[in-house]
Amino acid sequence: MTDFVMAASPQGLLRGQRQSGVSAFLGIPYAEPPVGALRLRSPRPCRPWSGARDALRPGPASLQTPLGNQSWLNEPPAAQSEDCLFLNVWTPSTSGRHPVLLWVHGGATRNGSGAASAIDGAALAAHGVVVVTINYRLGALGGLAHPLLADPDTGLCANWGLQDKLAALRWVRDSIAAFGGDPARVTLAGQSSGAANVALIAQHGLEAGLYRGIITQSPPLFRPPMFAEMEAASAYTEALCASLGVDVAGLRQIDGAVLQQQEQAFAVSAAFKRPATAPVRDGQLIRQWPYDAPAARVPLLAGWTATEADFWFDLTDGQGQRLSPMQAPATLAELQPRAAALIAAHYAFAQAPDVREVIDLYAQGHDTAPAIWRALYTDLVFRAPMLHMLARHARAGMPAWAYEFGFPVAGSADSSPHAADVPFVFGNTGQAHVSQKIGRPAEALAASQAMMGHWRDFIVEQSPGWSGFDPARPAVMRFGLGTEHVVPVHAASAAGLWPGYFSAAQA
């Protein structure tokens, strides 16, 4: 027998379901459908409804074309629609005032859903936290930018997906008390591109006061190609329009699914050196990239996985089938030009590092070209920029903590790819889609319980329970197979080449 539970939100009554001591309200609209005249516009507040609305199943995710490695831990959404601005709430109780986690999923701004089994909020909610996960606009619908798209009410002409996240924060402020949440104790968190958005929001003080701490898990913090300047974003939109045979205004008239599919195909074929629908430095919402921006004025918990690079270069589905879209360099002869291109693509160094010096440094402890590439890619794209961000945060007098996730996933002795930490934080290593990829069920459960406890402590107490980050002696809490201890950061990240070059890049 279904045990229903009611919540009286400002928009109207919602009927959820209570199971195993947690109440779930799924598929709650947090903004008006961004369709028709509201396509490529700022999100509008959700209008009230009459009677009780069922909140028993997730709403559709944004239109998307799932990629192989993106579906490793996140099954493709069961439903997709341009009408996608829905969120899900799991709560220990609709009474009281519990701390809140608002989670922003990753997926390169092109894939993902707030309903993926890896981020089901029930287990974490059982630890006394209200969990909110959101859908937001992806791909063309969330990222196309051009001055002629300017919203007549807000004046904004870019970053629709980022604006959706701000709308979700406002919804939490206005509505979460109806679900037993405390709007004064909200932690904003995310992974990968979701974490990069969290960093952008906090560092720019967007909706300041609506969150008191942030968690950034494996955000890509480098400058372009992960982010875009307004001029380049506008040029991309114009080129896309030319390929579609429409003007900029016509982007609101063509079929949404056609726009999404055609833009994704165009992005693959176009010679644009960036993700084509990435966040845009528009001078309004975004003025600086997270790598360059001032420290956020809230406590920070940040980290990475030990072998982030494996997600792109050495990922299997747990049964041996390859999912990674790219190949690592197989030989040292291949490695040098690939390393040079990687460095040039991701950082505008005032003085470029000597690639041979870089390779020699990473060859210490790594005896093959693929192993050197894995370590270099993980450091350059994730670990080193995060250490830079953590150091700036700590030097600004704000509390900061660092972690590294090193639990080896199924079929490997030492592979902890990008995104592998997410189901551990949410207590979902036993979920059917996840468990075959993670493996080692008993050990994974123990590691997950430990991580959930630390994340809960940060959400509740604003401290995860280990020593804060010290730029003079950088160290991280490392979560591994049967281990949990603070370790110094690898020399290549902490005291080798990158800090000096980061300083040069900012000169």
N, C-alpha and C positions, 0 to 999 in steps of 0.2 A: 504493500500500500504506500502510495506517495505521500510524504509528509510535506505539505506546502507551508510556506511562511510568507508573510506580507511585509512590505516596506512602503512607507508613505514618502516618496520623493517629492521635491517641489513641483515636478512635472506631472505627477499623478501616482496612483497606486501601482505597485509591482508585485507580481506573484512569483516567488522563487521556490527553491526546494531545499529541504534540510536533510543532510545525510552524514552519518558518522561524526556528529557534533559540529558540523560546519554548514552554514547556509550559503547557497550559491544563487546569485542573480545574474543571468547570462543574457547577452544580446540587448543591453540597455542603450538606447540612442542618447548620445551626448551632444549632438548638434543636428541641425536640419540636414536632410539628404543633400549632398553637394552635386546635384544633377541639374540639367537644363541651364537656366540662367545663373545658377550657383556653381556650375563647373568652373574650376580655375578662379575661384573667389575665396575670400576669407570665410571661415566657418561661421554660421549663424546659430544663436542659441536654440535649443530644441523647444518646440512649442508644447504646451501641456496637452494631455489627453484625458478623456473621461472614462470612468470605470477602471477596472483592474486590468493591467496589461501583463500577459505572460512573459516571464523572464526565465525560461526553462531551457533554452538552447542558444548557442552563440549566433550573433548576426553574421552575415556574409563578410568575408575579407575583401579588401580592395582587389580590383582586377589585376591579374598578374600572370606571368608564364613561369612556373617554378623551374629552377635549374637543378641539375643533379646533386651538386654538393649542398645546395640550400635545403634540400629535403632530407639530408642525412639524419638529423634529429627532429626536424619539423616536418610532419607529414603535409602534403599539399592540402590547402584549405578545401573543406567539403563543399563550400559555396562561395562564390565570388560575385561582386556587384559593384557598380559605381556608387550605389547607396551603401556605404560601408562604415559610417562613423558610429560604431557601436563599441561598448566596453563591457567587461565582465567583473563582477564583484564576488569575492569569497569572504565571509566574515564569521568570526567565532560566535557572535551574537549581535542582533540588531539593537540591543540596549547597551548602555555603557559608552565609553569613549576609548577605543583602541587605536594604537598607532597605525599608520597607513603606509603601504608600499604601492606606488604607482609605477608600473613596469612598461617600458617601451621596447618592443621586440626589434631584433636586427633583421638583416636580409638585404643589405646594400641598397636600401631605399626602393627596392624593386620586388621583394618577396617577403612573405611572412604573414602572421596572423596572431592576434591576441588570444586565440583559442587553441594554439598548438599544445599537444599533450605535455611537452617538456616544461611548459610554464603554467600548467594547471595550478591554481592557487590554493587548493584544498589543504594540502599537507602543511604549507606554511601558515595558513590561517588557523590551523589547529594549534599552532604555537602562540596564538594571541595577537596576530597581526591581520588587519584588513588588507586584502590583496586586490589590486585593480590592474587589469590588463586591457590594452586598447588596440583597436584597429585604427589605421590612419591611411590617407591616400598615398599610393605608391606610384612609381614610374612616371609616365607623362602626366597623370592626373594629380600627382603630388608635387611634381618638380619642374614643369615647364615654366619659363619666366620670360617676360617681355614687358616693356613700359605700356604697350597697348592693352595688356591684360589687367591694368590697374583696377582694383576694386573701388567703386565709387564711394563706398562708405569708409574704408580704412586707408585707401591710397596705396596699399601694398600690391606689388605686381609679381611676387615670387614666394617661394617657400610655403606652399600650401600645406604640405605634409607637416612641416614644423609648426605651422599655425594650428593644425589639428591637435598637436600635443599640448599647446597652450590652452586650447579650448577644453581639453580633458582636465587640465589642472584647475581651470575655473569651475568645471562641473564638480570636481572633488571638493573644492572650497564650499560650493553652494549646497551639495547634495549628500556628501558622505556621512554626515551625522545621522541621516535616516537609516543607515546600514550599520550603525554602531561604530563608525570611524570618527577620529578626532581631526578636524581640519587644521588644527594648529600643530599636528605632529605627522607631517607628510614627508616621506622620503621619495625622491624622484630617482629612478634607476633605469638602466637599460644595458643592452649588450650590442657590440659591434656598431653598425650605423645608428642603432637606437641610443647607444652610449655616447656617440659623437654628438647626437642631437641634445642629449642631456647636458653635455659639456657646453655646447653653444648656448643653451637656455640659461644655465647657471652663471657662466662667465659674463654674459651680457646683462645679467640681472633681469631677464624677462620674467614677468609675473613674480618678481621678488616678493617674499613673504608667504608664498603659497607652498613652499617646501622648506624644510629646515636642514636637510642633508641630501647628498647625492651619492649614487653608486654608479661607477662606470666600469663595465667589464669588457675588456678588449676593444676599446674604441680606436679606430684609425684616425689619428690626430694630425697627420701631416697636411701640408697645404695641397693645392691642386697636384694630382688629379682627383683627389677625393672630394674637393669642394670646387666651386666655380665663381669666377668674377661675373658681374652682371653683363658686361659687354659680350663675353663668350657665351653666356647662357642665352642672351637675346639672339645672337648669331645662330646658335643651334636651333632655336625655335623657328627662326625665319627659314633656315634650310629645311627643316622638317615640313613646314607649311608648303614650301615649294615642291617637295616630293609628294605631298598629299593633294596639291592643286587647290589649296585654299589660302585665304589671307589669315592673319592672326585672329581676327574676330571669328573666323569660320571654325576655329578649334572648338568652339562651344556648340557648334551645330552638328558635327559629324558623330556617328555612332561611337559610344564610349569604348566598346570592345575593339572596334576597328582602330581607334586612336591608340589604345594601349598596345595592340599587337603591331601596328605599323611603326610606332615610335620605337619599340624594342628592336624590331628588325633594322630600322634605320640607324639606331645607336650602334649596333654591331658593325654595320657597314661604313659608317661615317668616320672621317679622320679627325675625330675630336679627342684630345688627350685628357679625358676625364670621364667619370660616370655622367652620362648625359642628363640625368635628372637629379643630380646631387644638390645639397644645400648651396644657396647662392649668397655671396656677399653683396647684398642689395643696398647697403648704407642706411637701412631703416631698422629691420630686425637684427641683421648680422652686419657688424662693422669690422670684426677681426676674426681670424681663424682660431680655433681652440688652442692650437700650438702657441700662438702669439698673444692671445688675450690675457688680461689680468686674471689673477686667481679668483675663483668663485668665493663668495663670502659666507660659505656654509661648510660644515665638515664633509670630508671626502673619503670614501672607500673605493680604491681603484686597483685593478690588476689585470692579469693576462694568463693565458695558458702557456705551458712550457715549450710547446712546439706548435705555435699558431700556424706556421707555414704549411703543416701537413694537410690542413683543410683544402688548400689549393693545389698541392703537389703530391700528396701521398695518402689519400683518404679512400677507405673501402667501406662497404655497407655492413660489415660484420660477418659476411659470408664470403668475403674475398672479391666481390665485384667492385671494380674501381669506379669512384665517383668524382675524383679530382679532375678539373678541366684542363690542367696544365702539367707539363713535365719539368722536373728539376734538371739542371745541367748534369749531364752524365760524366763529363770529364773536366779536368782542370782547364783545358783549352776552351771549352764552352763556358766555363764559369766566369772568366775574367770579363768578357764583353757583356754577359748577362748581369754581373754585379755592377759594372759601370752604368749600364742602362737603368738598373733599379735605383741606384743612388741619384742619377740625374733626373729621373722621373718624379722622385718624391721630395726632393729638397732643393731649394734655390740657394745653395751654399755660396757665400761670398768667396770662399776658397775651397774648391772641390777636394775631397780627400783622395789620396793616392790609392787607387784600387788594389795595387799589389800589396801595399801596407795593410789594407783592410783584410785581404785574403790571408796574408801571413798571420795576422792576429787570430782570425777565426779558425785557421788550420791547427792552432794549439788546442788539442783535445778532440779534433774532428779529422779523420784520416781519409775521407772520400769527398769528391765534389758535391754529391747530394747532401751529405751531412753538413758541409761548410755552408752551402746555400740555405739549408733549413735554419741554421743558427743565425746567419746573417739576415735573412728575410724576417725572421721573428723579431730580432733586435731592432732592425732599422724601421720596420713598419709599425711595430707595436710596443715592445718592451722599452726601448730607449726614449721614444716620445712620452710614454707614460711616466717614466722616471723623471723626465724634465718637468712634466706637469706637476707631479707630486712634490718635487723640490721647490718649485715656484710657490705652490700652495703652502708648504710648510714655512718657507721664508717669509711669506706674507702674514704669518702668525695664525694661520687657520689649521685646525686639526686634520691630519691626513694619515691614512693607513694603506699599506700595500700588501697584496697577496699574489702568489703564483700557484696555478693549478697544475699539478703534475701527475694526476691519476691516469695510468695507461689504459687506453680503451681496448675493446675486444680485438684480438688478433695481433697485438703489439706488446712489446716489452717496455716501450718508452714513448709512445705517441700519445700526446694530449693536444688534439687539434683545437683550433678556433671553435668556440661555441660548446666545447665538451663540458665546461663547468656549469652551464645553465641548468640542466636537470638536477644537478647536485644541490644547487641553491634552493630549488623549489621542492626538493624531496621526491622527485619523479624518476629516479633511476630504474624503478621497477615497471614503469609504464611500457605497454607492449611495443610501441614503435621505438622506444628508447633503449630498452634493456638489451636487445640483441646487438646494438651498436656499442654499448658500454661494457657488457660482460661482467664477470666476477661479481655476482649479485650480492653476496654477503658483504664483501669488502666495500662495494659501491654504496650499499645502504649505510654502513658505518661512516664512511667519508661524507656522505650526504647529510647525515644527522649532525655531524660536527660542523659542517659549513652552514647548515640552516641555523644552528645555534648561534654562530658568530654573526651571521647576517641579521638574525632577530635582535641580537644585542645592539647592533649598530642602529637598527630601526627604532628600537625602544629606548636605549640608553645613550645613543650617539657615540658609541665606542664598541668596536668588535671584540675587545678583550685581549688585545696584544699591544705591544709598544708602538707608539706613533712613529711615523716616518721621519728619519733624521737625514738630511741631505749630506751631512759630513760622513756618515757611516750608513749608506743605504742598505736596508735589509727588508725582507718580505716574509710574511707567513706563507709557508709552502705546504699545500695539501697534496699528499701523495697516496700511494698504496699502503695503507696501514700506518702512515706517518702524518704528523702535523707539528711543524716546528719552524721557528724563525731562522732564516739562513741569509748570509750576505748575498748581495746581487753579483752575478757573473761579471768578471772584470771588464769584459768587452763592452758591457752596458754601463757599468758604474764609473769606471775610471780610465777607460781606454780612449778610443778615438772620438766617440760621438759628442760628449759634452762640449769639447772645444769647438767642434764644427757647428753645433747648435748655436753657440754664442756668436760665431762668425756669421751665421745665417741671419741673425737678428741685427747685426751691425748696420 
